[in-house]
Amino acid sequence: MRHRRNAIWAGVVAATLAGTTLMTGCGAGATKKTAGAVSHADAVRAVLSRAADRSERLGSAEVKMTMDMGPGSTPATMTGTYSWRGGYAFDVVTAAEAVDMRKLTASATVRMMFVDGSYYYDVDPQPSGPLKGKEWMKVDGPAMFGEKGSAKFSGYHGGSSPTASLQALRYATDVKDLGRASVNGRSATHYATVLDRAHKGRLEEAFGSENALLGAFFVMADSITTDVWVDAEGLPVRLEQNIGSMRVTMDFAKFGATAGVEAPPAARTGDMTEELRATARQQS
């Protein structure tokens, strides 16, 4: 099973991206234009900062997340509850094929959970092995992307969540207000930022080693754009990140009004962690 793809899904929602392009000018006219641009940028950053703080306080949301890997790929979607109260967790439904589970379930979709650093997949009971008579498959996060990476993605370092990207936008300098737009029937203001390879150091200084995937993303692209639509209540309606040919879109609803995410009963769960580790060792 291609669990590395699952790790990408988990990592994307934990990545913190921001625009840090510097604005320069020369001469008196350029100085005035720069001052106006800085004032405008400050106003935009203030809006994004408030949206980040408010969504973080609310602690959870209903989210529809779609990943498109680019030409030749089929976009995959995860829909459900994301929580960042006391650690990152989610309970979502996605296409079984997207997480390579078609051999373990007759359903076209699969329920997928992430709780306390472990992944759970709602599968059909198997005739033998760790999943014999079990309804859930468990895989510990470290088996996918190591102890340090798992801790960061689990929210124990920096509060990873679908809104983590908003926290980074307070440091952006290349920001734009693109005006009003309707998103999912809600009126919102569209803001855009750009982070390029030359200026990523500003973000690394702010977040340090917590920004686990930033380096990996810059292997894929020279620049990363983050767009966010904020409604009249100061909450994000949509967040979109473009990294090379990959696009990740998150639509938000029901902030703070979602149920908590709990792991399935242990008696109904089969642990496949050691099998995955053994397979990884053989492949390496």
C-alpha positions in Angstrom: 0.0 0.0 0.0 1.2 3.5 -0.9 1.2 4.9 2.6 3.7 7.6 1.6 0.7 9.2 -0.3 -1.2 9.3 2.9 1.7 11.0 4.6 1.5 13.8 1.9 -2.2 14.2 2.8 -1.4 14.6 6.5 1.6 16.9 5.8 -0.2 19.3 3.5 -2.7 20.3 6.2 0.1 20.9 8.6 2.3 22.9 6.3 2.8 26.6 7.2 3.2 28.8 4.1 3.5 32.6 3.8 4.6 35.3 1.3 7.9 37.0 2.2 8.8 38.8 -1.1 10.5 42.2 -0.3 9.2 45.5 -1.9 11.9 47.9 -3.0 12.0 51.3 -4.8 14.1 54.3 -5.5 13.4 58.1 -5.7 10.8 60.2 -4.0 7.9 58.9 -6.1 8.9 55.3 -5.5 9.2 56.1 -1.8 5.6 57.3 -1.7 4.3 54.3 -3.6 6.3 52.0 -1.4 4.8 53.7 1.8 1.3 53.3 0.4 2.0 49.6 -0.5 3.4 49.0 3.0 0.3 50.6 4.6 -2.0 48.5 2.4 0.0 45.3 3.2 -0.2 46.1 6.9 -4.0 46.3 6.7 -4.2 43.0 4.8 -1.9 41.3 7.3 -4.1 42.6 10.1 -7.1 40.9 8.6 -5.3 37.6 8.0 -3.8 37.7 11.5 -7.3 38.1 13.1 -8.7 35.3 10.9 -5.8 33.1 12.1 -6.3 33.9 15.7 -10.1 33.4 15.7 -10.1 30.2 13.8 -7.3 28.8 16.1 -9.4 29.7 19.2 -12.5 27.9 17.7 -10.5 24.7 17.6 -12.3 22.7 14.9 -14.2 22.9 11.6 -16.0 21.0 8.9 -13.5 20.9 6.0 -13.6 19.7 2.4 -10.1 19.3 1.2 -9.2 18.6 -2.4 -5.7 17.7 -3.7 -4.9 17.9 -7.4 -1.4 16.7 -8.3 -1.5 18.2 -11.8 -1.8 17.0 -15.4 -2.6 13.3 -15.7 -3.7 12.9 -12.1 -7.2 12.5 -10.7 -8.1 15.0 -7.9 -8.9 13.4 -4.6 -11.1 14.8 -1.9 -11.4 14.4 1.9 -14.5 15.7 3.7 -15.2 15.7 7.4 -14.2 17.1 10.8 -10.8 18.5 11.6 -9.9 19.4 15.2 -6.8 21.1 16.7 -7.8 21.2 20.3 -5.1 19.5 22.3 -3.4 18.0 19.2 -4.3 17.7 15.6 -7.0 15.1 14.6 -9.4 14.5 11.8 -12.3 12.2 10.9 -13.0 12.2 7.1 -14.3 10.3 4.2 -12.3 9.9 1.0 -12.2 7.7 -2.1 -10.8 4.3 -1.2 -8.6 4.4 -4.3 -7.1 7.7 -3.2 -5.6 6.0 -0.1 -4.9 2.7 -1.9 -7.6 0.8 0.1 -9.6 -0.9 -2.7 -8.2 -4.3 -1.8 -9.4 -3.9 1.8 -12.9 -2.6 1.3 -15.7 -3.3 -1.1 -16.9 0.3 -0.7 -15.9 3.1 -3.1 -15.1 5.3 -0.2 -13.3 4.8 3.1 -13.5 6.6 6.4 -10.1 7.7 7.6 -9.2 9.1 11.0 -6.1 10.6 12.6 -6.1 10.5 16.4 -3.2 10.8 18.9 -0.6 10.4 16.2 -2.1 7.3 14.5 -4.1 6.7 11.3 -7.2 4.5 11.3 -9.0 3.2 8.2 -12.5 1.7 8.1 -11.9 -1.6 6.2 -13.7 -4.9 5.7 -12.8 -7.7 8.1 -10.1 -10.0 6.6 -9.9 -13.8 6.8 -6.4 -13.8 8.4 -3.6 -11.7 9.7 -3.8 -8.6 12.0 -7.1 -7.6 10.4 -8.9 -10.9 10.9 -12.4 -10.0 12.1 -11.4 -6.4 12.5 -13.3 -3.3 11.1 -10.5 -0.8 11.5 -6.9 -0.8 10.4 -4.4 1.2 12.5 -1.0 2.5 11.4 1.2 4.6 13.8 2.3 8.0 12.3 6.1 7.3 12.9 5.9 4.3 10.6 4.9 6.7 7.8 7.3 9.6 8.3 9.5 9.1 11.3 9.3 10.1 15.0 10.1 13.8 14.5 7.9 14.3 11.4 5.0 12.4 13.1 5.2 14.7 16.2 5.1 17.8 14.1 2.2 16.7 12.0 0.3 15.5 15.1 0.2 19.0 16.5 2.6 18.5 19.4 5.0 21.2 17.9 3.2 24.4 16.8 -0.4 23.3 16.6 -0.7 21.8 13.2 -4.2 22.2 11.6 -5.9 23.1 8.4 -5.6 26.7 9.6 -1.9 26.5 10.3 -1.1 28.3 7.0 -3.1 31.3 8.2 -0.8 31.7 11.2 2.2 32.1 8.8 0.5 34.8 6.8 1.0 37.4 9.5 4.6 37.4 8.4 3.8 38.0 4.7 5.1 41.1 2.9 3.9 40.3 -0.6 0.1 40.4 0.0 -2.8 41.5 -2.2 -6.4 42.3 -1.7 -8.2 41.0 -4.8 -11.6 42.2 -3.8 -15.0 40.6 -3.1 -16.1 37.2 -4.3 -18.8 34.6 -3.6 -17.5 31.2 -2.4 -19.9 28.4 -1.6 -22.7 31.0 -1.4 -20.9 33.1 1.1 -19.6 36.6 0.4 -15.8 36.9 1.1 -12.7 39.0 0.4 -10.0 37.3 -1.6 -6.4 37.8 -0.3 -3.3 36.4 -2.0 0.4 35.9 -0.9 3.5 34.5 -2.6 6.5 32.8 -1.0 9.6 32.4 -3.2 12.7 30.3 -2.7 14.9 33.4 -2.3 13.0 34.7 0.7 11.9 31.6 2.5 14.4 32.3 5.3 12.1 34.9 6.8 9.5 32.1 7.4 12.1 29.7 8.7 13.3 32.3 11.2 9.7 32.7 12.5 8.8 29.0 12.7 12.1 27.2 12.9 12.1 23.4 12.6 8.3 23.3 13.1 7.8 24.1 9.4 8.5 20.4 8.4 7.5 20.4 4.8 8.7 23.8 3.6 12.0 22.5 2.3 10.3 19.6 0.6 7.9 21.9 -1.2 10.7 24.0 -2.5 12.1 21.0 -4.2 8.8 20.9 -6.1 8.6 24.6 -7.0 10.4 27.9 -7.0 7.5 29.7 -5.4 4.4 28.9 -3.4 1.2 30.9 -3.5 -1.4 30.9 -0.7 -4.8 32.4 -1.3 -7.5 32.8 1.4 -11.0 34.1 1.3 -12.3 35.7 4.5 -15.9 36.3 5.3 -17.6 39.2 7.1 -17.2 37.4 10.4 -13.4 37.3 10.0 -13.2 33.6 9.3 -11.7 31.8 6.4 -14.1 30.4 3.8 -11.5 28.9 1.5 -7.8 28.4 1.6 -5.9 27.4 -1.6 -2.2 26.6 -1.9 -0.3 26.1 -5.2 3.0 24.3 -5.1 4.3 23.7 -8.6 1.7 21.6 -10.4 0.1 20.6 -7.1 -3.0 22.5 -5.8 -4.6 22.0 -2.4 -8.0 23.6 -1.7 -9.7 23.6 1.7 -13.3 24.9 2.1 -14.3 25.6 5.7 -17.7 25.5 7.5 -19.1 25.2 11.1 -16.1 26.5 12.9 -16.2 25.3 16.5 -19.5 23.5 16.1 -18.1 20.0 15.4 -17.9 16.8 17.5 -14.6 15.6 19.0 -12.6 13.0 17.1 -12.1 9.7 19.0 -10.2 6.6 18.1 -12.2 3.5 17.2 -12.5 0.8 19.9 -9.3 -1.2 20.3 -11.2 -4.5 20.2 -12.4 -3.7 16.6 -9.0 -2.5 15.5 -6.1 -4.4 13.9 -2.6 -2.8 14.1 -0.6 -3.0 10.8 2.3 -0.8 12.0 4.9 -3.5 12.2 3.9 -4.9 8.9 4.4 -1.5 7.3 7.8 -1.1 9.0 8.9 -4.5 7.7 7.8 -3.6 4.2 9.7 -0.3 4.4 12.9 -2.1 5.5 12.6 -4.5 2.6 12.2 -1.7 0.1 15.2 0.2 1.5 
